[in-house]
Amino acid sequence: MRTVYVNGAYVPENEAKVSVFDRGFLFGDGIYEVASVLGGKLIDFPAHMARLHRSAGELGMRFTVSDDDLLAIHRELVSRNNVDEGVVYLQMTRGAIDREFTFDTEKLTPTLVLFTQSRALIDTEVAKNGMKIVSIPDLRWGRCDIKTVQLLYSSLGKMEAKARGADDAWLVRDGVVTEGTSNNAFIVTSEGAIITRPLSHSILPGITRAALMAYCAANGTTIEEREFTIEEARGAAEAFITSASVFVGPVISIDGVEISGGKPGPVTLGLRKTYLEESLKRAI
Ligand code: PDD
């Protein structure tokens, strides 16, 4: 049985408790991070914690735990649960108080929950064979740059993708692709240009996206930040996604249109290799 962390205590997963009045449960008033683990070490960890601080700041949520403690909790859970490959999920909510829409943040103690999920991340079906994408309208709220636990639309989007025989969905707003349900979207043009849309309130500033861009910049590969339509994506030479749990994931079809001959493309596979090599060097 897994050991999980709840508000200062390490407990067996079936004994972990959070209040029914928790604002994360009642209002989706919570933020989260997912950091991957490779060889028992955390990938892109400082950047994930920096984004957690940013999310808390944007929502005016108190931050009552130190970065050193957060690292120690992550490491303790990885160790207690013998995670070699997998993820650590962290959720922080504004806290628990009787149900009112308004709140006094200062009177609330944030709820902090972490747990691990062991699973293969490198040798996966998606890495080998790629993923099929369908497009759906982006009907999420206007602050998708904050990593909140309000994931219902993303969850339903993935369900719709599965129902349509695909693996995931890309979201389209005002005629352009914003991002995937839980990942950032990229295309490679027939001229070899690698493109992803610029950051804004419409997308999550992905940690994997930022790390990949930095590694590419360092080795002289340009990633261009500009918007692209779903039609352009369907006609692209290659397409891929980035996220903490998939890293760089090849896309092999969009809305039933085959991309890159229906198999992972060479540029995508090269970027996956670069990301894994560089992020492993920095794993802690
Ligand atoms: N999802 N966009 C959205 C909407 C996301 O939910 C995520 C991450 C990303 C990629 O961000 P990063 O590279 O920092 O993981 C982009 C996580 C993995 C999840 O919800 O499980």
Residues whose N, C-alpha, C, O or C-beta is under 5 A from the ligand:
A	BS01	PDD	V34 E179 G180 T181 S182 N183 N184 L204 P205 G206 I207 T208 R209 T242 S243 A244 S245
